[in-house]
């Protein structure tokens, strides 16, 4: 039975992923962000310099912890040791919220270190919801889960991804981390409408948006690859603006860059673009 947890209140801040390249900036300077997001697994340790840096950053900025290895889609259930380490980090950092991905990453003997796609079936939905219940009960709080980017579908699929996410939130009380770039990538790769995807979601459950860059399709490769290694594409900015127009409440927005990381000033310029679009979305429509 799903355990009820405190709701996650809307928060309309703008933030960046905390990466090693920018540790000094966040520790020694005033950075124009409302929060930072960190990869949970990088800090699920007993101690050491990495964790001390995170604690020092946490003293200056709110922190979101975002996982990549919970494997919420695992048919074998969740790893108790992983959950124990995550809970210890959560208690130590007191984050704004804890998030992960709708995917699977491991079997009992192997961790792929990749975000592998889920079959969109009732059987998979039941397993995912059971795992979310376990994770939220362990942490004692509701979590956010991110829509993936995908490059294939399964012949067994019974649901669209937005139907899967909708039912997942209904059954577990979890919230959504909406990656707008991932919607764009998956829509282009599979030929569905991004707008139809958004319209099918329970947008009142969205608490955060990710924006990132991707590798466009080429004559030799007809799919888009989610790379997080470049600036946000204009088409993704346009989809972000459409998303904001559909939301009734403010949500947190983050620029995500994981490779070819530029100077902090470049990321802050992108974040200012997000702020501008959000401000435009809040302006009243002329009568």
N, C-alpha and C positions, 0 to 999 in steps of 0.2 A: 504493500500500500504506500502511495506517495506521501512523504512527510512534508508538511507545510512549513515554509521558511519565510522569514521577513522579506518583504518586497524590496526590490532595488529601485530606489527613487531616480527619476530622470536627472541627468547631469549634462549640461551643454558645453563642457570644456573642450579645449583643443590641445592635443599632445603629440608626442613623438615616441618612437621606440628608443629605449636607452641602449646604445651600442658602445662597445669599448672605446671606439675612436673618439667619442665625445664625453667620456667620463670627466675629464678635467673641466670642460665647459660647464657641466651641471654641478660640479662641486665648488667651483671658484667664481662663477659669474651668475648674474641674473639672466635667466633664459626665459623668453616670453612664451611659456607653455603653462597649461593648467594642470597637467599630469604627465607622467611618463609610463610607458608599458615595458615590462621586461619578460624575457622568456623564462618561464618557471624553472625548467630543468637546469638552467645555468646557475641557479642559486639554491637548489635543493641539496645543500651540503651542511656539514656541522659547523664550519667556521672558515677562516681564511680571508685573504684580501678581498676576493670577489664579493663575499657577503658583507664585509665591513663597508665597502664602497656603496653597496645597495642601501645599507642602513643609513649611511651619511646622506645619500640622495633622498631617501625617504624622509629625513628630517627637514628637507626643504620643499619637497613636492609630493603630492599624492601619487600613489603607485598602483598600477594594475598588473596582476601577474597572469601571464598568458602562456598556456601549455601547448606542447606539440607532441607529447608522448603518452597521454592518458589512455589513448586507444579506446575511445568511448564506444566504438563499434565492434569491439572484440566479442566473439561468441563465447569465449572462455571466461568472461567477466573481467573485472579490473584487478590489477596487481595490488594487493594489500600493502606491500612495502612502498610502492609508489605513492599511494594515498597517504600513508603515514608521513612520508617526507614532505609531501605537498601541504599537509595540514600543519606540520611544524613550521614551514615557511610562512604559511598564511597567518599563523598566530604571531610570528615574529615581526612581520611587516605590516599587518593590519591593512590590507589593500582595499582600494575602492571596490573591486570585485575580482573574481577569479574566472578565467575563461579557458576554453580549449576548442577543438575542432570536431565537426561531424565527420569522422573518418575512423579507420583502424590503422594501427602501426606495427602490431606485434602478434606473434603466436607465442606459445609457452616457451619456445626455444630460441626465438629470433626477434629482434627489434629492427625493423626496416629503416628506421630514422627517416621515413617518408610518410606523407599524408595520403594513405591509400583510399580509393573510392569505395563507397558503400553501395550494395544492391538496395534499391528502393522498394523493399518488399515489406509486408506485414510482419514476417518473421524477424527481419532485421530491425524493424521499428520496435518490436517487443524487447529485443535484446538491448538496443540502445537505451530505451526508457528505463529498463531495469538497472543498467549501468549508471545512468544519470542519477537515479534515485540513490544508489549506493554512494556515489561521489558526493552528492549534496548532503546526505545524512552524515557522512564522515566529516565534512567540513562544517556542518551546521549552518549552511547558508545556501541560497540559490546561486547558480552559476549561469554564465553566458556560453553559448556554443556558436561557432562560426560556420557559415556555409562554405563549402570547399570550392576550389576550381577543379574542373574535371575535363577529361579528354576521351572518355569512353562511357558507354552505358551498358547495362546488362539486359539480356533478353528476358530475364525473369522479372524485370521492374514492373511493379503494380501501381506505383504512385509517382507523381511528379516530385521534384525536390522540394518545391514550395508546399505541397501537400504533406510531405514527410515532416518538414520543419514545423508546420502548423500543428500537426497532431502531436509531435514531440513536446512542444511547449504546453499543449493542453493537458497531456497526461502527467507531466513531471513538474510543471510550474517553473521551468527554467526560462531564461531570457535568450535573446539573440544578439550576437555580434555580427552585424551585416557587413560583409566585405563586398563593396560595390564593384571593385575591380574583378573579383571572382565571379560575380553575376555576369559582368560583361564578357569575360573570357568564356565561361561555360555557355552562355547564350550564343556567342559566335561559333563555338565549336560544335554545338548540338542543334543549332537552328531554331531555338525558341525565342520568344519575345522577352526582353528584360523587363518591359513594362508589365507584361502579364505575370511574370515572376513576382514582382513587387506587389502587384494588386492582390496576389493570392496569399500573401504573408499576413500574419497577425502583427501589424506594424506597431501596435501598442506594446509589444514585447521587446522591441529593439531598444537597446541601451547604448550601443556603440557602433560606430562605422569605421572600417579600415579603408584607406585609399593607398594604392600602390601602383607600380609600373609593370608592364608586361612586354614580352617579345612578340611583335606582330607576326602574322602569317606571312609566308614568302611563296614565290612560285614553286619552290621545291618542297614546302611544308605548309599544308593548308589548315593547320590549327594554330591557335594563339597559345603561347606558353606563359604561365604566371611566374615571373622571375624575381620580382621585388628588387630589381637592380638598376632602375632608371626612374625618371620623373613620371608622374601620373599623366596618362594620355588625355588629350582633349575630349575624346569620346567618353572617357570615364568621368571626367569633370562634369560633362553634360548629364550623365546618368546620376551623378551625385546630386546635382541641382534638382532633377526630377524626383529623386528620393526625398530630399528635404521638403519639397512641396507637398508630399503625401503624408508626412509625419505631423501628428498633432502636438507633439512635445519635443523639446530639444534633446539631442543625443550627443554623446561624446564622439569626437572625430579625431582620428589619428593618421598621420602619414607613416607608412611602413616601408623601410628600406633595409635590406639584409645583405646586399653585396654592392660593390662599387660605391661605397658610402661617401657622399660628398662632404665638404665643410658644412658645419651646422647652419651657417647663414643660408645656404641654398635650401635646406629643408624647411627652415623657418619662413622663407619666401613662399614655398608651396603651402605651408600651413596658413599663411595670411590669405592666400587665395581661397582656401576652405572657409576661413572666417568671413570673407567677403560674400561668398555664395550663401552662407548661412544667414548673414545679415539681410541679404536681398530676399531670402525666403520668408523672413519674419516680417517684412514690410507689408502693411495692409494693402489689399487690392483696391485700386481706385473705384469709387462708386460709378 
